[in-house]
């Protein structure tokens, strides 16, 4: 009876969270932490935790589709993970290869046109994993319905260092002028195919740190971060929806701040020159959500009717 009541409550809460959703994130990145602890607490070997975690990944893909997420990046294997015992690594490498082949051949991947690709220093992985990566990427290379990035042998600092070195080499060889180095240039050197800026990072397992994950795309975009206690195999749809709610709450707060700053700027300029304030207001309105744009318009009208004296 207690389990039935809990299930009914969870379903009701899930429906409530769905109803509260507005414009969710486009790109979600997840640090899949807690597989080993999950297995250990159940008296099982680490590979069992990783296998159950792989099942969670399939469910998350469904939740992304339901909530309008267009890109998902999974932190599956870091460069630090190479330090784990060999008896743990070998089954993990087998699981990676098996799942990549399985995903690449799954009907839903092709029906929904999901493009799979690996990011990270893939060359450090065993041949069987590299072959599986190639197979998955080739099988889905032409799809653009959804982007699934799997971070393997990944390290954020190493990624940025490699891009910086390649950029320096291009300048030294005369293929690139130092003055032409910009954000787009670095983006192009980070990955073979562009990665969207990260809107939301989710970390399972209870630790509250982002572990050097996608620093270029997350920090530059001021990504929202949601930490939750469940281990990755236990991660539920409710946890996922709570993460999206965290993003939306941060986004509303950010938009509110932008609108307030825009109104203050229009007020300040109007004190000196009303015509210039109209020009500034026009530019700001194009950068704000509808509510913020309306507030800028109202402030401009107030200044036109009753301008405040200059300080």
N, C-alpha and C positions, 0 to 999 in steps of 0.2 A: 504494500500500500504506500509506504513512504517513497519508494522508488517511482511509483506511478505519479504521485503528487509532484515529485521533483521534476519529472519529465514534462508534466503539464505546465509547471511554472516556467521551466526553461523555454518551452515553445512560446508561451505567452510573452516572455521577456524578449525573446528573439524577434517576434512580430513587432513589438514596441520599438525596438532599436531600428528595425527596417523602416518603419513609418517615420521615424525621426530623421532619416537620412535626407540630405539635400544634394549638393554637388560634392561627390566624394573625390578622392585622389585619383590621379591618372596613373602614377607609378608608385607601387608599394614594394619596399625591400624588406625582407624578413631574415633575421638572424635565428637560425633553427637550433636553439640551444636546449640541452637537457636530455638528449637521447640516452647517453650513458647512465646518467643518474636515474632516469626512469627505469632502465633495465636493472640497475644495481639494487634499487629499492624493492624490486620484485624477485630478487635472487636469481636473475638471469644474466647471460653474457651480454656484453655491449652490442654485438651485432644484432641481437633481437630488438634492442631499442632503436637502432638505425632502421631496421626493416619496418617497424611500426611507424617511425617518423616518415618514411617514404609514403605510407598510406595517407598520412596527413597532407602531404604535398598535393596529392590528387584531389582531395577535398577542397583545399584552398583554391585550386584552379577553378572549381565550380563556383566558389563564393566570389571570386574576382569577376567572373562573367555576370553573376547576378547583380553585382553592385556597380558595374560600369568601369572597373579598373581595366586599363589597356596594356599595362606592362607590369610584370612581376619579376623581381630578382631575389634569388634564394642563396643565402650564404651557406653553402653546403660543405665546403672543405677549405680551411685556411692554410696558409703556408706553415703556421705553427703546428698544425695537425700532423705534419710529417714526423714530429717528435714522439708520437704515440708508439706503443709496442707493436712489433711486427705482427704478432698474433691477432691484434685488433685491426691493423691496417689492411691486411690482405682480404679478410671478409668484407671490409668496407669498400675496397676497390672493386671487388666482385659485384657488390650491390650497386655501386655507381654504374658500372658497365651494363648490368642487367636492366636497370631502370631506364637508362638512356635508350637502349634498344626497344624496350617495352613502350616507352613514351613515343618514340619515333614511329612505331607501327600501330599505335592506338587509333581507332576510328575517330574518336572525338577530336584528336589533334588535327586530323585532316579535314573533318567536317567544319571545325571552327577556325581552320587556317592559322594554327598556332606555330609561330616561328621559334624554334629552339636554338639556343646558342650558348656556348660556354665563354665565360670571361675569367681571366687569371692566367697564371703561368702553366698552361696545360701541358707544355713539353716536359714538365717535371713528373707527370703522372705516368704510371705503367702503360705499356703499349696497348693492353686490352682496353683501358679506359680511354686512351687517345683515339683508338679505332672507333669506339662507341660514340665519342663526341663527334667525330667526322661523319659517321653514319647519320646521327640525329640532325646535324646541321645541314647536310646535303639534302636529306629527305624533306626538310621543312624550309629550305632557303628562300623559296619564292613566296612564302606566306606573309601576309601583313594584317591578319585579323587580330592577333594578340602576340605580344612579345614575352617569351619566357627565357630569362637569363639565369644560368646556373653558374654560380661563382665557385670555381674549382682551383685549388692551389692558389688562392687569392690572398693578396695583401694590399691594402690601400696605398701605403707609402711606396711599396715596390712598383705599383702601377704608375704612380705619378713620377717616380724617378725614371722609369723606362721612357715615358713620354717626353720628359725633360731632356734626357740624353739624345733621343731621336731628333728632337727639335734642334738641339745644339749641333748635332752632326749635319743636319740639313743646312744650317747657317754656315758652318765651317766649309762645306762643300760648294757653297754658292747657290744652292737650290732654293734658299729661303732668305729673305732679308729680315734682319732683326726687327725692323720697324713694322713688319707684317705679322708678327706673332700676336695672336689674339685668342680669345676664348674658343672660337671655331677651330682654330689651328690645333689647339691642345685636344679638343673633343675628337677631332679626326684621328689623332695619333693614339688615343686611349683605346679605341675599339675599331674593329673592321666595319661595324655597323653602328650608327649613333644610338646612344642610350639617352632616354629622356631624363631631365632633372628629377630627382627623387622627391616625392611629396610627403611620404610617410615611411618611417622605419619602425618595424615591430621587432621586439626581442622577447623570446620566450625564456623560461627557465629561472626567472627571478633576478638575474644580474642586471644592473642599471648602467650599462656602458654600451657604446656603439662599435667598439672593437675595430676602429680604423676601416669601417665599411663604407665604400663608395664616397670618400671624402670630397672629391671634386663635384659630384652631382648632388650630394646631400647638403653639405655645408654652404655651398654657393646659393642653394635654393632655400636655405633656412628650413629644412625639412622638419616636420613634426615627428616626435618620437614617442612610442608607446611601449612601456615595459610591462610585462605580465608574468605572473608566477607559474602558470602551468608549464610543464615540460613540453617539448615540441610534439611528442606523440599524443598528448592530452589536449593540445590546442583545439579549441572549439569555434564554431561559427559565432557564438556570442563574444568570445575574445576578439575575433576578427572585426566584428561590428563595433566593439568598443574602441578598437584602434582607429577605425574610420571616424567615429564620433570625436575622438581626440583631435584628429586632423581638422575636422570641420570646425570645432570649437576654436582651435588655434587660428584657422583661416578667417573666421568671423572677427576675432579679436584684432588680427593683423589689418583686415580691411577697415575696421573701425578706426584704428590708429591712422591709416593712410588718409581716410576721409577727414579726420580732425585736422591733420597737418595741411591738407589741401585747402580747407576752409580758412585756416589761419593765414596761409600764404595769400589767398585772394583778398582777405581783409587787409593785410599789411600793404599789398600793392595798391589797392583801391584808395588808401589814404593819401597816396601821392599822385596816382594817375589812373583814372577810372577806365580809360580806353585800353591801357596796358593790362589792367586787371581782367578785362573781357578776353584778351588774347590768352593770358595765363589760364583763365578758367576753362576756355575751350580745349586747351591741351590737357588739362587735368581731367576733365570729364571723360576723355577718350581712354584714360588709364584706370578709371575707377569703376566699381560695380554700380548698377543703377541707383541704389540708395545713396551712395557717396556722391555720385554725379548730381543727383537732385539737391543734395545739401550745398554743393558748390554753387549751383544755380540760384538757390534761395539766398545765400550769403551775398552773391553779386547783386541781386535785386535789392537787398537791404542796404547795401552800400550806395547803390544808385539813388535810392529814395532819401536816405538819411546818412550821408557819409560821416564817418568818425573823423575828428580833427587829427592831423598828424602830430606825432609826439614831438 
